[in-house]
Amino acid sequence: MTDLRDLYQQIILDHNRSPRNFRRIENATATAEGNNPICGDVIELFVRVDGDRIADIGFQGSGCAISQASASLMTEAVKGRSREEATALFTAFVGMVAGRGTAADERKTLGKLAALGGVRQFPARVKCANLPWHTLRACLDQPGGTVTTE
């Protein structure tokens, strides 16, 4: 189990230091902003939807390692997926950090995203991990909106 925790920690640190899709998308079809005032996390999400697929996604912002790694991992996970698939990942991810489900199911369903499952042990960090996901949901459901963890 220690080896798995070490791997998860490495994934989080890697995505924080070198976030994937950390960029503005000029031809975005939807944007949304997210704010976690307690921790100081701020994210702006850019999505280009083509038909029902998330053709491209990027983010900018600043915050703690958990929020930045979560945003990076999320963009990798949802890029190329349908809205329905992205919504299913949202539900599974939010359930994981809330402590619902089993580790084996989480690894199977969420892949690398399961690296953030440990935040459920730190309730203040759950909001950091969830912020990008709630911002994505706003982006897809109510473009131009702002979400906050408070």
VENDALIN-V814126 format. One record per residue. N is the residue number from 1. RES is the residue in three letters. NEAR is the number of other C-alpha atoms within 12 Angstrom. Layout:
# VENDALIN-V814126
[[N | RES | NEAR] [N | RES | NEAR]]
This chain:
# VENDALIN-V814126
[[1 | MET | 8] [2 | THR | 8] [3 | ASP | 9] [4 | LEU | 19] [5 | ARG | 18] [6 | ASP | 14] [7 | LEU | 17] [8 | TYR | 27] [9 | GLN | 25] [10 | GLN | 20] [11 | ILE | 29] [12 | ILE | 35] [13 | LEU | 24] [14 | ASP | 22] [15 | HIS | 31] [16 | ASN | 26] [17 | ARG | 20] [18 | SER | 19] [19 | PRO | 29] [20 | ARG | 27] [21 | ASN | 31] [22 | PHE | 30] [23 | ARG | 24] [24 | ARG | 23] [25 | ILE | 22] [26 | GLU | 16] [27 | ASN | 17] [28 | ALA | 26] [29 | THR | 27] [30 | ALA | 33] [31 | THR | 35] [32 | ALA | 37] [33 | GLU | 35] [34 | GLY | 41] [35 | ASN | 32] [36 | ASN | 32] [37 | PRO | 20] [38 | ILE | 18] [39 | CYS | 23] [40 | GLY | 24] [41 | ASP | 34] [42 | VAL | 32] [43 | ILE | 43] [44 | GLU | 41] [45 | LEU | 47] [46 | PHE | 41] [47 | VAL | 42] [48 | ARG | 33] [49 | VAL | 27] [50 | ASP | 19] [51 | GLY | 12] [52 | ASP | 19] [53 | ARG | 22] [54 | ILE | 31] [55 | ALA | 26] [56 | ASP | 32] [57 | ILE | 43] [58 | GLY | 41] [59 | PHE | 42] [60 | GLN | 31] [61 | GLY | 32] [62 | SER | 32] [63 | GLY | 30] [64 | CYS | 30] [65 | ALA | 31] [66 | ILE | 44] [67 | SER | 44] [68 | GLN | 42] [69 | ALA | 44] [70 | SER | 51] [71 | ALA | 48] [72 | SER | 42] [73 | LEU | 42] [74 | MET | 47] [75 | THR | 39] [76 | GLU | 29] [77 | ALA | 33] [78 | VAL | 37] [79 | LYS | 29] [80 | GLY | 23] [81 | ARG | 26] [82 | SER | 22] [83 | ARG | 26] [84 | GLU | 18] [85 | GLU | 20] [86 | ALA | 33] [87 | THR | 26] [88 | ALA | 20] [89 | LEU | 35] [90 | PHE | 33] [91 | THR | 24] [92 | ALA | 30] [93 | PHE | 43] [94 | VAL | 34] [95 | GLY | 28] [96 | MET | 33] [97 | VAL | 37] [98 | ALA | 25] [99 | GLY | 22] [100 | ARG | 17] [101 | GLY | 22] [102 | THR | 18] [103 | ALA | 26] [104 | ALA | 15] [105 | ASP | 18] [106 | GLU | 27] [107 | ARG | 21] [108 | LYS | 15] [109 | THR | 23] [110 | LEU | 33] [111 | GLY | 24] [112 | LYS | 30] [113 | LEU | 41] [114 | ALA | 40] [115 | ALA | 34] [116 | LEU | 48] [117 | GLY | 40] [118 | GLY | 27] [119 | VAL | 32] [120 | ARG | 26] [121 | GLN | 14] [122 | PHE | 17] [123 | PRO | 16] [124 | ALA | 23] [125 | ARG | 29] [126 | VAL | 33] [127 | LYS | 37] [128 | CYS | 41] [129 | ALA | 49] [130 | ASN | 45] [131 | LEU | 49] [132 | PRO | 49] [133 | TRP | 48] [134 | HIS | 40] [135 | THR | 45] [136 | LEU | 45] [137 | ARG | 36] [138 | ALA | 28] [139 | CYS | 36] [140 | LEU | 34] [141 | ASP | 22] [142 | GLN | 18] [143 | PRO | 25] [144 | GLY | 23] [145 | GLY | 23] [146 | THR | 27] [147 | VAL | 32] [148 | THR | 27] [149 | THR | 28] [150 | GLU | 15]]
